[in-house]
Amino acid sequence: MARVECPECGVTVKVADDLPAGRRVRCPKCAAVFRPFTDEERDAPEPHDRPEERELTERHERGHATAARSARRHEDDYEENAEKEDRPRRRPAQKSTSPWYWVGVGLAGAAATAAIVMLILRLQGGRGLDQDYTFDLEPNKVDIRTFAPVSKDETIKVSVTATGGKVRVFVYKEKGNIRADKVDVDKLRNPVAKRINVSEATLEAAIPAEHTAIVVVESGLANVSHVKLRVTN
């Protein structure tokens, strides 16, 4: 059924789709008689079927579709950027150090330590010992020098020269490693070598392995202004 509007009262009137053109109908409300549509109106295409209307409609729809796609793309880009900002930055993976590297470091450290120990032993009484000392002694004073033990028996040579007075020189051996500040002269017994009241002397003393060599220089009642001591092996 087609719907038309009464030109008199404006009420909507239903008419048959196949109503012949020019046929009049009566308004059920106001009883006015009118023609629903003419031949031209019946044959005229609907507005959306006209070419210009159809083109305008399609253009409008395309514009809406383009705008919708652009909006979706913008929204996707925004979400992706927000995701990147919220995502914690990953630190570049650090290369793991090979265990062989640490083995090498350990061996190098052990070798360096052994070299330092050997150098100390050598300076204090190991093989290659060659030490010179110069000092002054007041009356009734002593000067004590110790030389760390080594792993084998050896003989040390002590040379002393005193100016301004005479001195007594003793060489002792004590088991273990003993520092000079730990030596109690009054408790030392049985020197390996000694020289009494000399201004110049040379001594040789056999020092067993694992024993500390102790060299003691004592002044007498007179002031000894200058003493030169040399210890070698």
PyMOL commands that set and color helices and strands:
alter all, ss='L'
color gray80, all
select helices_A, chain A and resi 39-43+47-49+51-86+99-124+180-182+185-187
alter helices_A, ss='H'
color red, helices_A
select strands_A, chain A and resi 2-5+12-15+25-26+33-34+130-137+142-147+154-163+167-175+193-198+200-207+211-219+224-232
alter strands_A, ss='S'
color yellow, strands_A
deselect
rebuild
show_as cartoon
